[in-house]
Amino acid sequence: MPFYRRGSKGPEVERIQTRLKELGYYLGPVDGDFGGGTESAVKSFQKAKRLETDGVVGEESWKRLFAEAIPPPAIGQKSLAYRCLALTGAFETNSAPPDCFAGLSGDFDGQGISFGVLQWNLGQGSLQPLLIEMNRDYAPLLRDLLHDHYPLLVTFLKATRDEQLAWARSIQDPNRKTLFEPWRGLLKALGRMPEFQEIEAAHAETLFQSAQKLCRAYQLGSERGAALMFDILVQNGSISNLVRAQILHDYEKIDPGLDEAAAEVARMTIIANRRAEAAAPSWVEDVRARKLCCAQGEGRIHGTEIALETQYGIGLRQRAEGVRRSR
């Protein structure tokens, strides 16, 4: 059953905040971020309605707020590839959808502009195809977003790589490497558009398919397993032969009496710990926290509570592409 608590983010939280504001309990911004102010407002509402005052919007609190059963998160209707991309994007940017799709960096690494969940960039030519595709398939939407800046973008997309990089550097602070307005706001708005998010997901498909192959290699059949392997590929690049040998050795110690769900969690936990321990010393615990969050379905990442099922629709259920394997 879905629930929303401190750390939750997204459109469902916006809806909760809007309703609490209408009822006079919430005075903060409707930003989709379930922080302390939202939690306080929920507790005040619960106290007034003689509900358990825990600050969590679960089945009963949602029903009293909206006079309806609590729905599953909207993101659950998206493809598994999209959900995995959104989760890893949240880890990378500390922002929930849609803002995780709008990650934006300047020329700190010599790449001009880096944008999106996977930080596609101008220098390597990986960002231009996404922008070209957006203009090809959704030109009216892009024109409505950019207004009088639209012709400049069209010209930019036809320019040479050197010209594109020179322009990108001209619209950002040369010291702080942050974009000037209006381009910072325009690109952020582009990343929040569902159409561009789907383009990002399509361009991450090859990586997602590689994650699927890793799932098959390590006997993982769940959605959580796909999320774990996708995050490994994004954050860590791969699993070395040495780490693979350690993982498979640890598999032999898994209790053969466990049911399939418990065995799946055991396998994922082994992978999470072994891959974390292979990271650079300064990154071990960060990697471990992310990977264990995927394996166990919840965790605290950079101070934010993450729950895969309720926030991203990623469960321990078998993924459509998954194949159940014997232990």
PEFENZI-V529289 format. One line per field, one symbol per residue. ss: DSSP state (@ for helix, = for strand, . for the rest). phi: phi as a letter, one per 20 degrees, with the letter a starting at -180 (. if undefined). A space follows every 10 residues. Layout:
BEGIN
ss: ???
phi: ???
END
This chain:
BEGIN
ss: ...=....=. @@@@@@@@@@ @@........ ..=..@@@@@ @@@@@@@@.. ......=.@@ @@@@@@.... ...@@@@..@ @@@@@@@@@@ @@@.....@@ @@.==.@@@. ...==....= =......@@@ @@@@@@@.@@ @@@@@@@@@@ @@@@@@@@.. @@@@@@@@@@ .=......=. ..@@@@@@@@ @..@@@@@@@ @@@.@@@@@@ @@@@@@@... .=@@@@@@@@ @@@@@..... @@@@@@@@@@ @........@ @@@@@@@@@@ @@@@@@@... @@@@@@@@@@ @@@@@@.=== =..====@@@ @@.....=.. .......
phi: .fbcbgofbp fffgffffff fgenecdefe cmdedfffff ffffffffel dgedmdedgf fffffclbff effgffeeff ffffffffff ffdlcegeff edgcceefdn dncdbngelg cffemeeggf ffffffecgg fffffelfef gffffgfeff gffffffgff dbffeemdff fefgfffgff fefgfffffg fffeffffff ffffgffdmd defgffffff ffffednacf fffgffffff gfefgfefff ffffffffff ggfffffefg gfdgfffgff fffffenard dlndfdcfff dcmddefffg efcfcfe
END
